[in-house]
Structure formats: C-alpha cells, structure tokens
Amino acid sequence: MPEPADRSDSHSFKALLSKALRVLDRIAEHIEKTILGCSVLFLAGLLIAHVLGRQLLGTGVTGQVELTQMSLIIMTFAGLGYAVRRARHISMSAFYDQLKGTPRKILLVTISLSTGALMFFFAWHAWDYVMAIQGRGRTSSALQIPLWIPYLMAPVGFALAGIQYWLTAIRNMISKGIYRSFNEKEAYDEVPDSAL
C-alpha cells in the first residue's frame, strides 16, 4: 500500500521542483532581457546623438568611444546567459551527434553540469578582478567612470550562464525528452534517405 503514496510524493516533489526552476528561469530571463535591452537602446541613442551632434553642431558626444566600449562589454557578458537559454551557444557536437537515446542524454547532462561549473569558476575569478579594479580606483580616461561598474557585468554574465547550464542539466534529469536548454527541446531534422 505505501507505493501509491510514494509515487504521489515523488510526483508532487517533481512538480514543485519544476515550478521553482521555471520561476528561477523567468527571473534570470527578465534580468538578461532588461540588461540587454537597456544596453542596446543606450548604445543606439548614444550613436544617434553623436552623429547628429557632429553633423548639426560640429561636435560629437564627449567620451562616445568609451561609452560604446562599455556598452559592448555589458552586452557581451549579458548575452552569455541569453545564448545558453536559447541554445545558441557554441558547441562542438561531432561526438554528441553520433549518440542516441540515454547515452546522448547522459553526455548532455555531463556537458551542462561541467560547463555550468566552469561558468561559476569564471564568475568567481571575474569577481576578484572587478574587486581588484575597484580597489585600485581605476577609471576611464575621458569620462573618469570607475571601470569596475561596466566590468561588473562579467561575473554577473558568467553566473547567469552557469545558472542556465545547470537548469538545462536538471531539466534533462527530471524530464523524459532531451532538452538543449531549459525550455528548448532538442529537435534535429532527420537526414532524408535520398540525401545519402
């Protein structure tokens, strides 16, 4: 008689875990989209203002090059987690593509766990670097913006990517299908026989 209760407890735990992971995924997605959206809008506005200022007033925005570089740094590191979320990250899959079923899933979980751990390792070292820059008081040359502010996106971006990789691993451990990211199920097109 205890088996049905155990199954129901297991099912409710799985449902609760899945719900909690979805909430974490949505929070991370909101953070990524906000940072990316604001950075792109800021960069576009900055470049438009710079061009208009040069054409109409004969002078551009002071520090435009520095601000552009800082925006690109922010977008690059914020884009890490977003790329993993959409399964658009770089992957070397020659060996992975040869596998099917459970071995393929095991390899994907292993890759996701180890890559996530690597992202957290990078986040830790990036945090040390940002703190060192802050401690030295380094600033940009033209605008005197403390450099730790834009560089802070490096540990944040690595951490968001690590979260996405681990969410992918957990999703594959608790779900039946194979997921390339937390939300995207693997769906490779089969090669037609006539193409061979």
HUPE-V201740 format. One record per residue. PSI is psi in whole degrees, 0 to 359 (none if undefined). Layout:
<<PSI> <PSI>>
//
This chain:
<<331> <344> <312> <322> <319> <318> <318> <320> <318> <318> <318> <324> <317> <318> <318> <317> <316> <319> <317> <320> <323> <320> <314> <319> <317> <321> <313> <319> <319> <317> <312> <312> <321> <312> <313> <314> <314> <321> <316> <316> <318> <314> <316> <314> <319> <313> <322> <314> <321> <314> <313> <319> <319> <321> <319> <323> <352> <3> <140> <190> <129> <132> <18> <320> <316> <315> <323> <315> <317> <320> <320> <323> <314> <314> <322> <310> <328> <330> <344> <305> <323> <320> <319> <319> <322> <6> <40> <17> <164> <134> <140> <106> <21> <313> <316> <318> <339> <343> <158> <156> <223> <316> <322> <317> <318> <317> <318> <318> <316> <315> <315> <316> <315> <321> <322> <316> <320> <319> <319> <325> <314> <320> <319> <314> <323> <322> <317> <318> <315> <318> <325> <318> <318> <318> <327> <347> <29> <139> <164> <155> <317> <312> <353> <33> <130> <126> <341> <336> <304> <328> <344> <339> <338> <305> <326> <314> <317> <319> <318> <321> <318> <318> <316> <319> <317> <326> <321> <316> <314> <319> <319> <333> <331> <355> <159> <320> <182> <127> <127> <336> <180> <324> <344> <114> <144> <130> <78> <140> <136> <142> <124> <148> <328> <338> <344> <none>>
//
